[in-house]
């Protein structure tokens, strides 16, 4: 077949368009969630207290499997699933589903982790006050660095507000970030994240989701949506849910969301 100058020019234009499209960075989609697991014992330290701990561990494993989350942040984790540490909680619940598991310091009450299908770099810990902190790592996809944080913020009056200020200051350091955890904040404080230019799953475009049921039982009207996923403005939050699990429902509910990272 004989190529004319016109056909060659058309072919070159087509190739340049295809190449430009191929080089354009496409949106990244992630399904993420955060769960204050309450040491597997409704917020009491020491792990699951009942005799049927093996069956209970299977229920936790089944829940993790059913969510199919790309990234799962946890708070109030426990090294031993049961009170006698017969079962290693990480091995029993997380290892079957996540190749990459990162944990901070294991304090009495505060123990945060990030579980991911993606390898994170530069794992570090950002301390707030007392035993409270965030475990932090960098997820690099196609040259874009997305900082992942799993945090637990103090509720104590002498630490609470100053810690929230430190968190906001920390988040402003990152172009792309996903911060998950127990924020221990009333609704007005959660909305502060939006006023600072961030997106939030709980209290954002889909409204509020109850994640602290025990507070409602005790007559609280605010501070019931304390668990959240906070992102930079260039990350869209969709399909937010705070499902009952049959696991730690008296203490905390998880919150999950689909994230679209635009570049």
N, C-alpha and C positions, 0 to 999 in steps of 0.2 A: 504494500500500500504506500502510495506516495504522499508524503506530508507536505502540506502547503505552509507558507509562513504564518497564515492566519491560524491554522490548526495547531501549529507549534506554540504560538502565543497563547492560545486558549488553554493548551495543556499546561504551560508554565504557570498561568494564572491559577488554574485548578490545583496544581501541586502546591503553590504558595498558600492557598486558602487552607488546604488539608494540613499543611505543616503548621500554620499559625494556630489552627484549632487543636492540633496535637500538643502544641507547646503551652496552650492556655491551661492554667491550673483549674481543675474541676473541683466542685464542692466536696468536702469530706463529710461523710455521714457516720455518726456514732450513736449507739444506744447506751446510755449511762444510768447509773443509779447509786444511791447512797442509803445506808441502813445502819442505824444505831442498834446493834444487836443485844444490848443490855446484858452482856456476859452470858447470854443464852439462858438467863434466869430472871427475866422481867425487871432488869435493872439492879439486881442484887449481885454482889461480887462472888466469885468462886466457881462459876460454871453451873451447868444444869444440876439441879438438886435431887431429881427423882431417880427411882430405881431403873426405869426403862430408858436409860440414856442412849443406848445404841439405836433404838427405834426413833428416838427424838432426833438424833444426829442425821438419820436417813431423811427425816422430814425437812431438816434444814438443807440438806444436799439437794433434795427434790425441788425445793423452792429456788435455789440458785440456778439449777438447770432450767427450770421453767421460764426464767426471765430472759435468758440468752443475752445478757448484757455484755457489751464490748469492754466496758470499764465499770467495776463495782468498788465503791468506797465503803469502808466500814469504820464504825466507832464503837467504843466499849467492847472491843474484841477480848477474847480470853485464850491463852495458849492451850489450856486444857479444856475440852468441851464440858466434861463433867466435874463435879466437886473433888473427885479423887484423881483427876487428870489421867484417867485410864485411856481416853481417846485424845489424840492431838487434833485440835479443831481445824488447823490449816490443812492437815493431810486428809481429814475426813470430809470436809465441806468444800474446800476451795481447789485443792490440787487436781481433782479429776477434771476441772473445767478451765483453769487458768494456768498457763505456763509461767506467767510473770506475776509474782506476788511480793509486795514491798510493805514492810511494817516499820513503824517508828518505835520509840521506847515503850516498853510495857510497864506502865504505872498501875497502881492499885485500881483506879477507876478509868484512867484515860489510856487508850491503846488504839491507835488509828492505823489503817492500812489501805493500800490501793492494789486491786487485782485487775489484770489487764491481759487482753489477747496480744497486745503490742508491747515490745520491750521499751522501757523508759530509761532515759539517761540522766546523769547528774542527780542522783537521789540525795535529798537532804531533808533536814528537819528545821522548821521555823517555829521557835518557841514563843508562846504568849506569856502567861503568868501561871504560877504554881506548876501543876503537871500538864497544863493544856498546851497543845501544839498542833501544827499541821505537818504531815508528811508530804513531800513535794518531789515531783519528777518531771522530766521533759519528754514529751512525745514528738518525734520528728517524722513527718509524713511529706514526701515530695518536697523537701527543703523547707517546709513550714514547721516551726516549733510551737507546740501547744503545751503550755505548762499545766500539769494536773496537780491539784491539791485535795487532800482529804483532811478536814480539820474538825476539831471539837473546841467550841468557844466556851469560856467560863461563864457561869450564871451568877457567880458571887458578885455582890454589889461593888466591892473594892477593886475588882479586876475587869468587870464586864465591859463597860463603855470604852475604857482605854484599849482593851483587846480588840474591839470592833474597829476602832480607829487604826490600830496597827494592821489589821487585816485589809482594810480599804487601801491603806498606804502600800501594802505589799502587792495587792492586785494591780495597782496602777503601774507597776514595773513591767507588766507583760502585755505584749500586743495581742496574743491569743492565750486565753486561760479557761480552765474548767475547774471550779472550786466546789467541792461537795462536802456535806457534813452537817453536824448538829450545831446550829448557829446560836441556839439558846436565846433567841431574840423575839421581842414582841413585834407585832405587825408593823408598827411605825418604823422600827429599826430595820426591818427587812426591806421596807420601801426605800430606805436611805440608799441601798445599793443601786436602785434604779436612778435615783437623783444624781448619783455619782457617775452615771453613764454606762452601767452594767445591765445585763439581762438577768432575770431571776425566774426559776421554775415555779416556786411557791410564792403566790402573790403577784405573779406577772400577768401575762396576757390571758391566761386561763383562770385567773382568780386564785382563791386560797384553798389549800388542801390540809385537812387535819392530819397531823403526824404525832401528836402527843395526846392520845385519848384519855390518859389518866387525869390530865388537867381539866378536861371537860367534866369528868365525873366528880372532880373536887370543886366545881362551880366556877372555874376560870372562864372568862370571856375573851381573853387576849393571850398571846403567847402559846397558842395551840398549834401553830404552823411553824415550828422551830427548826425543822430539818429542811435543807434547801440545796439547790444546785444553782450556782451563780456563774455567769459566763461573761466574757468580754462582749462588746457590742457587735462584733463581727461574727458571732455565733448565735444562730437562731435556735430557739427552744420550742419544741413541738411535742404534742401527744404526752402531756404530763399526767402522771398517775401516782396515787398514794394508796396502794392496795392493802387490804387486810391479808395477813399471811397465815394466821393460825399458829404463829410462832412466838412473837414478842409483842402481840397486839395491845396488851395492857400498858405497855411502857412506850414503845415507839412503833410507828409505821414507816416503811421505806418510802422514798420518793424516786421515781424514774422518769426519764424523758428521752426523746429523740433529739439529737443535736445536728444542725447543718452548719458546717464551718465554711463560710464564703471567703474567697481569696481573690 
